Amino acid sequence: MQTVTSFRSTALDSAQTGVLIAEYLALEQARSYRRLCQTRFALLALAVGIAGFGFHWFPPFASWLSVGLCLAVPTGAWIAELRLDLSLTRRLSELPADSAEVVVCGSRRKS
C-alpha cells in the first residue's frame, strides 16, 4: 500500500514548502540509487560468489570479503534511504493539522 500526503501550499510559507519538496526529491533520488545499486551489486556479488565458491578461483577469505563488500554498497544506500524517509516523515508530522491530508492508496489483492 502506498501512503500519499497532500498539503495545501497556501497554508504554509514558501520556505516550508521548498524544504518539503527538496526532501521528497532527495528521497526519490535515494530510492532510485538504491534500486540501481541493489540490482547491479547483487549481480556482481553473484558473479564473484560463483567464481570464488563454485570454481574455487579465489581463497575463501577473499570470496567472503568480495561478496560482503558487494553487498555493503546497497546496504549503505538502503540506510541512507531510511534516514531520508524518517526525516521527511518527521517534517510532515510537524505540519499544522489543517494543512495536510493523508490518504492510503491501494489494497492488497488476493491471487
Residue frames as a rotation matrix with the C-alpha (Angstrom) as fourth column:
MET 1
0.578 0.816 0.000 0.00
0.816 -0.578 0.000 0.00
0.000 0.000 -1.000 0.00
GLN 2
-0.484 -0.705 0.518 1.13
0.715 -0.660 -0.230 3.47
0.504 0.259 0.824 -0.74
THR 3
0.230 0.500 -0.835 0.54
0.857 -0.510 -0.070 6.45
-0.461 -0.699 -0.546 1.52
VAL 4
-0.256 -0.221 0.941 0.06
0.724 -0.689 0.035 9.83
0.641 0.690 0.337 -0.11
THR 5
-0.073 0.187 -0.980 0.26
0.808 -0.564 -0.168 13.03
-0.584 -0.804 -0.110 1.89
SER 6
-0.084 0.096 0.992 -1.17
0.759 -0.639 0.126 16.10
0.646 0.763 -0.019 0.26
PHE 7
-0.190 0.005 -0.982 -0.89
0.803 -0.575 -0.158 19.56
-0.565 -0.818 0.105 1.71
ARG 8
0.791 0.464 0.398 -2.11
0.602 -0.707 -0.372 23.00
0.108 0.534 -0.839 0.77
SER 9
-0.226 -0.966 0.129 0.89
0.929 -0.254 -0.271 25.10
0.294 0.058 0.954 -0.09
THR 10
-0.034 0.264 0.964 -1.11
0.044 -0.963 0.265 28.25
0.998 0.051 0.021 0.68
ALA 11
0.921 0.387 -0.039 -1.33
0.032 0.026 0.999 27.15
0.388 -0.922 0.011 4.33
LEU 12
0.484 -0.836 -0.259 2.47
0.769 0.265 0.582 27.01
-0.418 -0.481 0.771 4.54
ASP 13
0.587 -0.384 -0.712 5.10
-0.429 -0.894 0.128 29.61
-0.686 0.230 -0.690 3.90
SER 14
0.813 -0.222 -0.538 7.33
-0.506 0.187 -0.842 29.21
0.288 0.957 0.039 0.86
ALA 15
-0.236 -0.953 0.192 10.36
-0.935 0.169 -0.312 28.09
0.265 -0.254 -0.930 2.91
GLN 16
-0.225 0.222 0.949 8.45
-0.554 0.772 -0.312 25.13
-0.801 -0.596 -0.051 4.42
THR 17
0.822 0.569 0.021 7.07
-0.275 0.430 -0.860 24.16
-0.498 0.701 0.510 1.02
GLY 18
0.507 -0.717 -0.478 10.54
-0.737 -0.073 -0.672 24.31
0.447 0.693 -0.565 -0.52
VAL 19
-0.451 -0.680 0.578 12.04
-0.883 0.433 -0.179 22.17
-0.128 -0.592 -0.796 2.24
LEU 20
0.162 0.600 0.784 9.29
-0.381 0.770 -0.511 19.55
-0.910 -0.216 0.353 1.88
ILE 21
0.944 0.191 -0.268 9.71
-0.308 0.228 -0.924 19.35
-0.115 0.955 0.274 -1.87
ALA 22
0.162 -0.967 -0.199 13.50
-0.878 -0.049 -0.476 19.20
0.451 0.252 -0.856 -1.59
GLU 23
-0.442 -0.307 0.843 13.34
-0.747 0.646 -0.157 16.38
-0.496 -0.699 -0.515 0.96
TYR 24
0.545 0.697 0.465 10.84
-0.250 0.665 -0.704 14.46
-0.800 0.268 0.537 -1.16
LEU 25
0.837 -0.280 -0.471 13.05
-0.485 0.020 -0.874 14.78
0.254 0.960 -0.119 -4.26
ALA 26
-0.223 -0.949 0.223 16.10
-0.952 0.163 -0.259 13.68
0.209 -0.270 -0.940 -2.25
LEU 27
-0.135 0.261 0.956 14.16
-0.523 0.800 -0.293 10.63
-0.841 -0.540 0.028 -1.05
GLU 28
0.868 0.494 0.057 13.12
-0.195 0.443 -0.875 9.71
-0.457 0.749 0.480 -4.59
GLN 29
0.470 -0.785 -0.402 16.71
-0.739 -0.102 -0.666 10.10
0.482 0.611 -0.628 -5.80
ALA 30
-0.424 -0.618 0.662 17.93
-0.883 0.446 -0.148 7.87
-0.203 -0.647 -0.735 -2.97
ARG 31
0.319 0.620 0.717 15.30
-0.351 0.780 -0.518 5.26
-0.880 -0.086 0.467 -3.85
SER 32
0.954 0.031 -0.298 16.34
-0.297 0.228 -0.927 5.14
0.039 0.973 0.227 -7.49
TYR 33
0.059 -0.998 -0.024 20.03
-0.896 -0.043 -0.442 4.99
0.440 0.048 -0.897 -6.50
ARG 34
-0.293 -0.125 0.948 19.32
-0.739 0.658 -0.141 2.10
-0.606 -0.742 -0.285 -4.10
ARG 35
0.708 0.614 0.347 17.38
-0.236 0.670 -0.704 0.18
-0.665 0.417 0.619 -6.76
LEU 36
0.747 -0.505 -0.432 20.23
-0.500 0.000 -0.866 0.57
0.437 0.863 -0.252 -9.24
CYS 37
-0.261 -0.891 0.371 22.84
-0.935 0.137 -0.328 -0.44
0.242 -0.432 -0.869 -6.67
GLN 38
0.064 0.361 0.930 20.75
-0.654 0.719 -0.234 -3.34
-0.754 -0.594 0.282 -5.46
THR 39
0.938 0.343 0.039 20.43
-0.184 0.591 -0.786 -4.85
-0.293 0.730 0.618 -8.93
ARG 40
0.633 -0.727 -0.266 23.96
-0.458 -0.074 -0.886 -4.25
0.624 0.683 -0.380 -10.13
PHE 41
-0.280 -0.806 0.521 25.84
-0.924 0.078 -0.374 -5.16
0.261 -0.586 -0.767 -6.98
ALA 42
0.320 0.426 0.846 23.69
-0.599 0.783 -0.167 -8.26
-0.733 -0.453 0.506 -6.37
LEU 43
0.993 -0.003 -0.120 24.63
-0.099 0.541 -0.835 -9.49
0.068 0.841 0.536 -9.84
LEU 44
0.239 -0.970 0.044 28.28
-0.626 -0.188 -0.757 -8.65
0.742 0.153 -0.653 -9.16
ALA 45
-0.163 -0.250 0.954 28.15
-0.946 0.313 -0.080 -10.49
-0.279 -0.916 -0.288 -5.81
LEU 46
0.748 0.485 0.453 26.61
-0.325 0.863 -0.388 -13.49
-0.579 0.143 0.803 -7.55
ALA 47
0.828 -0.490 -0.271 29.34
-0.193 0.205 -0.960 -13.50
0.526 0.847 0.075 -10.18
VAL 48
-0.115 -0.907 0.405 32.10
-0.822 -0.142 -0.551 -13.18
0.557 -0.397 -0.729 -7.58
GLY 49
0.101 0.237 0.966 30.46
-0.837 0.545 -0.046 -15.85
-0.537 -0.804 0.253 -5.45
ILE 50
0.964 0.250 0.090 30.27
-0.152 0.798 -0.583 -18.27
-0.217 0.548 0.808 -8.35
ALA 51
0.520 -0.840 -0.154 33.89
-0.315 -0.021 -0.949 -17.54
0.794 0.542 -0.276 -9.28
GLY 52
-0.263 -0.697 0.667 35.11
-0.875 -0.119 -0.469 -17.87
0.406 -0.707 -0.578 -5.71
PHE 53
-0.165 0.275 0.947 32.94
-0.759 0.578 -0.300 -20.59
-0.630 -0.768 0.113 -4.19
GLY 54
0.805 0.579 0.130 31.89
-0.353 0.643 -0.680 -22.51
-0.477 0.501 0.722 -7.30
PHE 55
0.843 -0.509 -0.173 35.09
-0.005 0.314 -0.949 -22.56
0.537 0.802 0.262 -9.35
HIS 56
0.761 -0.544 -0.354 37.49
0.513 0.171 0.841 -22.03
-0.397 -0.821 0.409 -6.39
TRP 57
0.389 -0.615 0.686 39.37
0.617 -0.379 -0.690 -19.29
0.684 0.691 0.232 -8.22
PHE 58
0.055 -0.320 0.946 39.72
-0.520 -0.818 -0.246 -17.24
0.852 -0.479 -0.212 -5.01
PRO 59
-0.863 -0.311 -0.399 40.68
0.199 0.517 -0.833 -18.22
0.465 -0.798 -0.384 -1.48
PRO 60
-0.085 0.919 -0.386 37.67
0.905 0.233 0.356 -18.50
0.416 -0.319 -0.851 0.89
PHE 61
-0.174 -0.018 -0.985 38.55
0.705 -0.700 -0.112 -15.29
-0.687 -0.714 0.135 2.75
ALA 62
-0.923 -0.208 -0.325 38.77
-0.065 -0.746 0.663 -13.30
-0.380 0.633 0.675 -0.49
SER 63
-0.669 0.739 0.077 35.47
0.420 0.291 0.860 -14.78
0.613 0.608 -0.505 -1.68
TRP 64
0.086 0.720 -0.689 33.63
0.996 -0.035 0.088 -13.87
0.040 -0.693 -0.720 1.52
LEU 65
-0.371 -0.302 -0.878 35.21
0.453 -0.884 0.113 -10.43
-0.810 -0.356 0.465 1.63
SER 66
-1.000 -0.026 0.004 34.34
0.015 -0.436 0.900 -9.70
-0.021 0.900 0.436 -2.01
VAL 67
-0.349 0.936 -0.036 30.73
0.637 0.265 0.724 -10.81
0.687 0.230 -0.689 -1.64
GLY 68
0.074 0.345 -0.936 30.42
0.959 -0.282 -0.028 -8.86
-0.274 -0.895 -0.352 1.61
LEU 69
-0.651 -0.380 -0.657 31.78
0.225 -0.923 0.311 -5.69
-0.725 0.054 0.687 0.05
CYS 70
-0.907 0.379 0.185 29.48
0.150 -0.121 0.981 -6.07
0.394 0.918 0.053 -2.94
LEU 71
-0.021 0.957 -0.290 26.50
0.780 0.197 0.594 -6.30
0.625 -0.214 -0.750 -0.59
ALA 72
-0.322 -0.165 -0.932 27.69
0.838 -0.508 -0.199 -3.41
-0.440 -0.845 0.302 1.62
VAL 73
-0.995 -0.098 0.036 27.02
0.103 -0.855 0.509 -0.78
-0.019 0.510 0.860 -1.05
PRO 74
-0.346 0.930 0.123 23.27
0.086 -0.098 0.991 -1.46
0.934 0.353 -0.046 -1.44
THR 75
0.117 0.354 -0.928 23.00
0.946 0.244 0.213 -1.78
0.302 -0.903 -0.307 2.35
GLY 76
-0.665 -0.433 -0.608 24.51
0.596 -0.799 -0.082 1.68
-0.450 -0.417 0.789 2.75
ALA 77
-0.899 0.395 0.190 22.14
-0.106 -0.617 0.780 3.07
0.425 0.681 0.597 0.12
TRP 78
-0.046 0.914 -0.402 19.20
0.510 0.368 0.777 1.46
0.859 -0.169 -0.484 1.93
ILE 79
-0.118 -0.074 -0.990 20.27
0.977 -0.189 -0.102 3.04
-0.179 -0.979 0.095 5.25
ALA 80
-0.949 -0.234 -0.211 20.56
0.188 -0.958 0.218 6.45
-0.253 0.167 0.953 3.57
GLU 81
-0.587 0.802 0.107 17.08
0.011 -0.125 0.992 5.99
0.809 0.584 0.065 2.09
LEU 82
0.099 0.619 -0.779 15.65
0.851 0.354 0.389 5.11
0.517 -0.701 -0.492 5.52
ARG 83
-0.506 -0.354 -0.787 17.23
0.748 -0.635 -0.195 8.20
-0.431 -0.687 0.586 7.06
LEU 84
-0.986 0.161 0.030 15.73
-0.115 -0.811 0.574 10.44
0.117 0.563 0.818 4.38
ASP 85
-0.289 0.932 -0.221 12.34
0.285 0.304 0.909 8.75
0.914 0.200 -0.353 4.78
LEU 86
0.006 0.244 -0.970 12.38
0.996 0.081 0.026 9.30
0.085 -0.966 -0.243 8.53
SER 87
-0.812 -0.355 -0.464 13.38
0.403 -0.915 -0.004 12.93
-0.423 -0.190 0.886 8.04
LEU 88
-0.818 0.562 0.119 10.54
-0.179 -0.445 0.878 13.53
0.546 0.697 0.464 5.58
THR 89
-0.048 0.817 -0.575 8.06
0.621 0.475 0.623 11.76
0.782 -0.327 -0.530 7.88
ARG 90
-0.304 -0.136 -0.943 9.17
0.912 -0.329 -0.247 13.94
-0.276 -0.935 0.224 10.78
ARG 91
-0.979 -0.078 -0.187 8.74
0.023 -0.959 0.281 17.12
-0.201 0.271 0.941 8.72
LEU 92
-0.549 0.835 -0.028 5.30
-0.038 0.009 0.999 16.04
0.835 0.550 0.027 7.54
SER 93
0.004 0.560 -0.828 4.21
0.880 0.392 0.270 15.26
0.476 -0.730 -0.491 11.10
GLU 94
-0.601 -0.302 -0.740 5.25
0.668 -0.698 -0.257 18.78
-0.439 -0.649 0.621 12.13
LEU 95
-0.818 0.350 0.456 2.81
0.162 -0.620 0.768 20.36
0.552 0.702 0.450 9.67
PRO 96
-0.695 0.663 0.278 -0.31
-0.654 -0.422 -0.627 22.02
-0.299 -0.618 0.727 11.07
ALA 97
-0.620 0.469 0.629 -3.25
0.240 0.876 -0.417 19.61
-0.747 -0.108 -0.656 11.25
ASP 98
0.419 0.891 -0.172 -5.47
0.113 -0.240 -0.964 21.63
-0.901 0.385 -0.202 8.90
SER 99
0.241 -0.380 -0.893 -2.86
-0.840 -0.542 0.004 21.91
-0.486 0.750 -0.449 6.14
ALA 100
-0.725 -0.574 -0.380 -2.17
-0.685 0.656 0.316 18.21
0.068 0.490 -0.869 5.42
GLU 101
0.489 0.845 0.216 -4.27
-0.822 0.529 -0.210 15.20
-0.292 -0.075 0.954 4.48
VAL 102
-0.673 -0.705 0.225 -3.03
-0.627 0.704 0.334 11.60
-0.393 0.084 -0.916 4.47
VAL 103
0.515 0.800 -0.308 -4.58
-0.841 0.404 -0.359 9.12
-0.163 0.444 0.881 2.03
VAL 104
-0.395 -0.567 0.723 -3.77
-0.352 0.820 0.451 5.41
-0.849 -0.076 -0.524 1.85
CYS 105
0.187 0.392 -0.901 -3.97
-0.976 -0.028 -0.215 4.17
-0.110 0.919 0.378 -1.76
GLY 106
-0.299 -0.275 -0.914 -4.37
-0.614 0.788 -0.036 0.64
0.730 0.551 -0.405 -3.00
SER 107
0.462 0.396 0.793 -5.28
-0.845 0.469 0.258 -2.55
-0.270 -0.789 0.552 -1.29
ARG 108
-0.613 -0.686 0.392 -3.84
-0.558 0.727 0.399 -6.00
-0.559 0.026 -0.829 -1.09
ARG 109
0.146 0.631 -0.762 -5.02
-0.966 0.258 0.029 -8.22
0.215 0.732 0.647 -3.89
LYS 110
0.100 -0.046 0.994 -5.75
-0.433 0.897 0.085 -11.87
-0.896 -0.439 0.070 -3.40
SER 111
-0.353 -0.288 -0.890 -4.47
-0.936 0.109 0.336 -14.09
0.000 0.951 -0.308 -6.15
